[in-house]
Amino acid sequence: MELRQLRYFVRVIEHGSMGRAAMELGVVTSTLSQQISRLESELSTRLLQRTANGVRPTDAGLAFWRQAQLALRHVDDAAHAAQHARLSGHVSVGMAPSTTGVLGLAFMRAMRERYPDVRLRMVESLSGHLSGMLSARQIDLAILFQSDNIKRFSATPLLDESLFVISAASFESMPKTKSAKLTHIAKLPLILPSGPHGLRSLLDTAFARVNVEPNIVAEIDGLAMLMDAVGGGLGVTIQPGAALARRDAASFRAIPISDRYMVRPNQLVSLSDDELSPAGLAARVVLADVARTLVAQRQWAGATLPPLHDS
Protein backbone atom coordinates (compact mmCIF):
# COMPACT_ATOMS: atom_id res chain seq x y z
CA MET A 1 0.00 0.00 0.00
CA GLU A 2 1.43 3.39 -1.02
CA LEU A 3 0.79 6.87 0.38
CA ARG A 4 -0.06 7.93 -3.15
CA GLN A 5 -2.93 5.44 -3.20
CA LEU A 6 -4.26 6.78 0.10
CA ARG A 7 -4.16 10.35 -1.20
CA TYR A 8 -5.90 9.31 -4.41
CA PHE A 9 -8.61 7.46 -2.52
CA VAL A 10 -9.27 10.36 -0.12
CA ARG A 11 -9.62 12.81 -3.01
CA VAL A 12 -12.05 10.52 -4.84
CA ILE A 13 -14.26 10.31 -1.74
CA GLU A 14 -14.12 14.09 -1.23
CA HIS A 15 -15.13 14.81 -4.82
CA GLY A 16 -17.49 11.86 -5.32
CA SER A 17 -16.10 11.57 -8.84
CA MET A 18 -13.09 9.93 -10.47
CA GLY A 19 -12.95 12.64 -13.11
CA ARG A 20 -12.99 15.61 -10.75
CA ALA A 21 -10.45 13.96 -8.43
CA ALA A 22 -8.15 13.16 -11.36
CA MET A 23 -8.35 16.78 -12.53
CA GLU A 24 -7.30 18.10 -9.11
CA LEU A 25 -4.51 15.52 -8.76
CA GLY A 26 -3.19 16.17 -12.26
CA VAL A 27 -3.48 12.57 -13.47
CA VAL A 28 -5.62 10.90 -16.10
CA THR A 29 -8.78 9.19 -14.92
CA SER A 30 -7.60 5.75 -16.06
CA THR A 31 -4.47 6.00 -13.89
CA LEU A 32 -6.52 7.02 -10.88
CA SER A 33 -9.01 4.20 -11.43
CA GLN A 34 -6.15 1.71 -11.79
CA GLN A 35 -4.59 2.77 -8.49
CA ILE A 36 -7.92 2.47 -6.66
CA SER A 37 -8.44 -1.00 -8.15
CA ARG A 38 -4.99 -2.06 -6.93
CA LEU A 39 -5.84 -0.77 -3.48
CA GLU A 40 -9.09 -2.75 -3.44
CA SER A 41 -7.25 -5.87 -4.59
CA GLU A 42 -4.64 -5.50 -1.85
CA LEU A 43 -7.36 -5.08 0.78
CA SER A 44 -9.52 -7.81 -0.77
CA THR A 45 -12.63 -5.68 -0.41
CA ARG A 46 -14.69 -3.25 -2.46
CA LEU A 47 -14.11 0.35 -1.35
CA LEU A 48 -16.14 2.25 -3.93
CA GLN A 49 -19.51 1.77 -5.49
CA ARG A 50 -19.85 3.17 -9.00
CA THR A 51 -23.12 4.99 -9.72
CA ALA A 52 -24.57 6.96 -12.63
CA ASN A 53 -23.61 10.18 -10.86
CA GLY A 54 -20.11 9.22 -9.81
CA VAL A 55 -18.82 7.08 -6.97
CA ARG A 56 -19.63 6.67 -3.31
CA PRO A 57 -17.92 4.68 -0.56
CA THR A 58 -19.10 1.27 0.58
CA ASP A 59 -19.28 0.65 4.34
CA ALA A 60 -15.72 -0.71 4.14
CA GLY A 61 -14.68 2.29 2.07
CA LEU A 62 -16.10 4.73 4.59
CA ALA A 63 -14.22 3.04 7.44
CA PHE A 64 -11.01 3.00 5.38
CA TRP A 65 -11.46 6.67 4.41
CA ARG A 66 -11.59 7.79 8.05
CA GLN A 67 -8.37 5.95 8.91
CA ALA A 68 -6.69 7.05 5.67
CA GLN A 69 -7.37 10.70 6.54
CA LEU A 70 -5.79 10.17 9.94
CA ALA A 71 -2.75 8.40 8.49
CA LEU A 72 -2.14 11.13 5.90
CA ARG A 73 -2.45 13.87 8.49
CA HIS A 74 0.12 12.15 10.71
CA VAL A 75 2.50 11.79 7.76
CA ASP A 76 2.14 15.49 6.93
CA ASP A 77 2.64 16.45 10.59
CA ALA A 78 5.75 14.27 10.83
CA ALA A 79 7.24 15.85 7.71
CA HIS A 80 6.48 19.34 8.98
CA ALA A 81 8.01 18.58 12.38
CA ALA A 82 11.16 17.20 10.80
CA GLN A 83 11.51 20.29 8.62
CA HIS A 84 11.16 22.70 11.52
CA ALA A 85 12.99 20.66 14.19
CA ARG A 86 10.35 21.37 16.84
CA LEU A 87 6.82 20.27 17.61
CA SER A 88 4.40 21.32 14.91
CA GLY A 89 1.38 19.94 13.08
CA HIS A 90 -2.23 20.60 13.92
CA VAL A 91 -4.83 19.43 16.43
CA SER A 92 -8.61 19.76 16.70
CA VAL A 93 -10.18 20.28 20.13
CA GLY A 94 -13.90 20.28 20.98
CA MET A 95 -15.63 21.98 23.89
CA ALA A 96 -19.22 22.75 24.86
CA PRO A 97 -20.25 26.43 24.81
CA SER A 98 -20.29 26.70 28.62
CA THR A 99 -16.79 25.22 28.77
CA THR A 100 -15.27 27.54 26.18
CA GLY A 101 -16.45 30.55 28.18
CA VAL A 102 -14.03 29.62 30.97
CA LEU A 103 -11.39 27.43 29.34
CA GLY A 104 -11.25 28.30 25.65
CA LEU A 105 -9.15 31.45 25.64
CA ALA A 106 -6.87 30.30 28.47
CA PHE A 107 -6.15 27.06 26.62
CA MET A 108 -5.45 28.82 23.32
CA ARG A 109 -3.04 31.20 25.02
CA ALA A 110 -1.21 28.34 26.72
CA MET A 111 -0.87 26.46 23.44
CA ARG A 112 0.41 29.58 21.68
CA GLU A 113 3.00 30.09 24.41
CA ARG A 114 4.21 26.48 24.65
CA TYR A 115 3.80 25.26 21.07
CA PRO A 116 3.65 28.24 18.70
CA ASP A 117 4.09 26.05 15.61
CA VAL A 118 1.06 23.85 16.36
CA ARG A 119 -2.00 24.96 14.44
CA LEU A 120 -5.04 24.75 16.68
CA ARG A 121 -8.60 24.18 15.51
CA MET A 122 -11.30 24.82 18.10
CA VAL A 123 -14.81 23.37 17.75
CA GLU A 124 -17.65 24.63 19.95
CA SER A 125 -20.65 22.30 20.00
CA LEU A 126 -22.89 20.21 22.24
CA SER A 127 -21.25 17.33 24.10
CA GLY A 128 -23.24 14.72 22.13
CA HIS A 129 -22.18 16.24 18.81
CA LEU A 130 -18.55 16.32 19.91
CA SER A 131 -18.73 12.63 20.81
CA GLY A 132 -19.94 11.88 17.29
CA MET A 133 -17.13 13.96 15.80
CA LEU A 134 -14.60 11.98 17.83
CA SER A 135 -16.07 8.74 16.53
CA ALA A 136 -15.75 10.05 12.96
CA ARG A 137 -12.15 11.18 13.64
CA GLN A 138 -13.15 14.76 12.83
CA ILE A 139 -11.59 16.04 16.05
CA ASP A 140 -8.72 14.71 18.16
CA LEU A 141 -9.90 15.41 21.68
CA ALA A 142 -12.79 16.98 23.55
CA ILE A 143 -14.24 17.68 26.97
CA LEU A 144 -17.40 15.58 27.30
CA PHE A 145 -20.03 15.23 30.00
CA GLN A 146 -21.39 11.75 29.31
CA SER A 147 -19.51 8.46 29.50
CA ASP A 148 -21.67 6.71 26.88
CA ASN A 149 -20.00 5.57 23.66
CA ILE A 150 -16.49 6.62 24.71
CA LYS A 151 -15.13 3.25 25.84
CA ARG A 152 -13.10 2.98 22.66
CA PHE A 153 -11.32 6.26 23.45
CA SER A 154 -8.88 7.46 26.07
CA ALA A 155 -10.95 9.11 28.83
CA THR A 156 -9.73 10.78 32.02
CA PRO A 157 -11.84 12.46 34.74
CA LEU A 158 -10.99 16.16 34.56
CA LEU A 159 -13.24 18.07 36.97
CA ASP A 160 -16.76 18.16 38.44
CA GLU A 161 -19.13 21.10 38.09
CA SER A 162 -21.83 21.89 40.64
CA LEU A 163 -25.12 23.00 39.10
CA PHE A 164 -26.93 26.25 39.87
CA VAL A 165 -30.41 27.60 39.33
CA ILE A 166 -29.87 30.86 37.45
CA SER A 167 -32.25 33.77 36.87
CA ALA A 168 -32.18 37.44 36.01
CA ALA A 169 -31.30 39.50 39.07
CA SER A 170 -34.77 41.06 38.98
CA PHE A 171 -36.66 37.74 38.75
CA GLU A 172 -38.96 37.84 41.80
CA SER A 173 -39.85 34.13 42.08
CA MET A 174 -36.30 32.98 42.80
CA PRO A 175 -35.75 31.41 46.25
CA LYS A 176 -34.38 33.86 48.81
CA THR A 177 -32.15 31.18 50.35
CA LYS A 178 -28.41 30.62 49.84
CA SER A 179 -29.08 27.22 48.24
CA ALA A 180 -32.11 25.43 46.80
CA LYS A 181 -33.51 21.91 46.60
CA LEU A 182 -34.48 20.40 43.28
CA THR A 183 -38.05 19.85 44.51
CA HIS A 184 -38.49 23.62 44.94
CA ILE A 185 -36.80 24.50 41.66
CA ALA A 186 -39.15 22.22 39.71
CA LYS A 187 -42.04 24.64 40.31
CA LEU A 188 -40.24 27.56 38.68
CA PRO A 189 -40.66 28.31 34.94
CA LEU A 190 -37.67 26.41 33.57
CA ILE A 191 -35.81 27.09 30.33
CA LEU A 192 -33.69 24.05 29.52
CA PRO A 193 -31.85 22.42 26.62
CA SER A 194 -33.81 19.72 24.79
CA GLY A 195 -33.59 15.94 25.14
CA PRO A 196 -30.40 15.11 23.18
CA HIS A 197 -28.36 17.53 25.29
CA GLY A 198 -26.11 15.88 27.89
CA LEU A 199 -27.15 18.30 30.63
CA ARG A 200 -30.82 17.67 29.94
CA SER A 201 -30.32 13.92 30.33
CA LEU A 202 -28.70 14.55 33.70
CA LEU A 203 -31.58 16.82 34.79
CA ASP A 204 -34.30 14.42 33.62
CA THR A 205 -32.72 11.69 35.70
CA ALA A 206 -32.43 14.00 38.70
CA PHE A 207 -36.09 15.12 38.56
CA ALA A 208 -37.21 11.50 38.23
CA ARG A 209 -35.07 10.61 41.22
CA VAL A 210 -36.95 13.06 43.47
CA ASN A 211 -40.25 12.14 41.81
CA VAL A 212 -41.24 15.61 40.61
CA GLU A 213 -42.39 16.93 37.24
CA PRO A 214 -40.42 20.03 36.19
CA ASN A 215 -42.29 23.09 34.90
CA ILE A 216 -40.51 23.44 31.55
CA VAL A 217 -41.74 26.52 29.65
CA ALA A 218 -39.15 26.52 26.83
CA GLU A 219 -36.38 24.38 25.32
CA ILE A 220 -33.41 26.12 23.73
CA ASP A 221 -30.39 24.32 22.27
CA GLY A 222 -27.92 27.17 22.31
CA LEU A 223 -26.32 28.63 25.40
CA ALA A 224 -26.24 32.22 24.16
CA MET A 225 -29.94 32.29 23.27
CA LEU A 226 -30.89 30.36 26.41
CA MET A 227 -29.10 32.86 28.63
CA ASP A 228 -30.66 35.74 26.68
CA ALA A 229 -34.08 34.33 27.53
CA VAL A 230 -33.16 33.95 31.19
CA GLY A 231 -31.65 37.43 31.30
CA GLY A 232 -34.86 38.77 29.75
CA GLY A 233 -36.88 37.40 32.64
CA LEU A 234 -38.70 34.66 30.69
CA GLY A 235 -37.76 31.99 33.22
CA VAL A 236 -34.88 30.37 35.05
CA THR A 237 -32.41 27.71 34.01
CA ILE A 238 -30.16 25.07 35.54
CA GLN A 239 -26.58 25.31 34.40
CA PRO A 240 -23.02 25.07 35.71
CA GLY A 241 -21.44 28.29 36.93
CA ALA A 242 -19.43 28.48 33.70
CA ALA A 243 -22.62 29.47 31.86
CA LEU A 244 -22.16 32.99 33.31
CA ALA A 245 -18.53 33.33 32.23
CA ARG A 246 -19.44 35.57 29.27
CA ARG A 247 -22.21 37.45 31.08
CA ASP A 248 -22.42 40.40 33.44
CA ALA A 249 -22.70 38.48 36.70
CA ALA A 250 -24.43 41.44 38.37
CA SER A 251 -27.37 41.01 35.99
CA PHE A 252 -28.03 37.46 37.15
CA ARG A 253 -28.55 35.53 40.36
CA ALA A 254 -27.12 32.02 40.73
CA ILE A 255 -28.06 29.77 43.63
CA PRO A 256 -26.30 26.41 44.13
CA ILE A 257 -28.53 23.35 44.11
CA SER A 258 -28.00 21.45 47.35
CA ASP A 259 -28.95 17.95 46.15
CA ARG A 260 -25.64 16.09 46.34
CA TYR A 261 -25.96 14.38 42.96
CA MET A 262 -26.51 17.64 41.04
CA VAL A 263 -23.00 17.58 39.64
CA ARG A 264 -21.83 17.43 36.03
CA PRO A 265 -18.64 15.37 35.57
CA ASN A 266 -16.24 16.61 32.90
CA GLN A 267 -14.04 14.07 31.13
CA LEU A 268 -11.08 14.71 28.88
CA VAL A 269 -11.63 12.31 25.99
CA SER A 270 -9.30 11.76 23.05
CA LEU A 271 -8.36 9.33 20.35
CA SER A 272 -6.06 6.58 21.60
CA ASP A 273 -2.39 7.36 22.17
CA ASP A 274 -1.53 5.33 19.07
CA GLU A 275 -3.84 7.50 16.93
CA LEU A 276 -2.99 10.90 18.40
CA SER A 277 -0.26 12.88 16.67
CA PRO A 278 2.53 14.41 18.78
CA ALA A 279 0.65 17.71 18.58
CA GLY A 280 -2.49 15.99 19.87
CA LEU A 281 -0.63 14.38 22.76
CA ALA A 282 0.87 17.75 23.72
CA ALA A 283 -2.49 19.53 23.48
CA ARG A 284 -4.09 16.95 25.76
CA VAL A 285 -1.50 17.62 28.46
CA VAL A 286 -1.87 21.40 28.12
CA LEU A 287 -5.67 21.23 28.22
CA ALA A 288 -5.65 19.22 31.45
CA ASP A 289 -3.04 21.51 33.03
CA VAL A 290 -4.93 24.70 32.19
CA ALA A 291 -8.30 23.34 33.34
CA ARG A 292 -6.93 22.18 36.69
CA THR A 293 -5.06 25.45 37.20
CA LEU A 294 -8.27 27.44 36.65
CA VAL A 295 -10.05 25.28 39.23
CA ALA A 296 -7.20 25.55 41.74
CA GLN A 297 -7.16 29.34 41.33
CA ARG A 298 -10.96 29.51 41.83
CA GLN A 299 -11.50 30.96 38.37
CA TRP A 300 -14.03 28.24 37.40
CA ALA A 301 -17.23 28.83 39.39
CA GLY A 302 -18.56 25.70 41.08
CA ALA A 303 -15.81 23.42 39.72
CA THR A 304 -13.82 20.99 41.84
CA LEU A 305 -11.10 18.50 41.00
CA PRO A 306 -11.88 14.78 41.34
CA PRO A 307 -10.23 13.14 44.38
CA LEU A 308 -7.52 11.62 42.17
CA HIS A 309 -6.22 15.10 41.34
CA ASP A 310 -6.59 16.76 44.73
CA SER A 311 -3.40 17.66 46.49
TARACOR-V524805 format. One record per helix or strand of 2 or more residues. SS is the DSSP state (a for helix, b for strand). FROM is the first residue (numbers start at 1). TO is the last residue. If there is no record, write none. Layout:
# TARACOR-V524805
SS&FROM&TO + SS&FROM&TO
This chain:
# TARACOR-V524805
a&3&15 + a&18&25 + a&29&43 + b&48&51 + b&54&57 + a&59&84 + b&89&95 + a&97&114 + b&118&124 + a&127&135 + b&141&144 + b&154&168 + b&179&180 + a&182&185 + b&190&192 + a&198&209 + b&216&219 + a&223&231 + b&236&240 + a&241&244 + a&249&251 + b&252&257 + b&263&270 + a&278&296 + b&303&304 + a&307&309
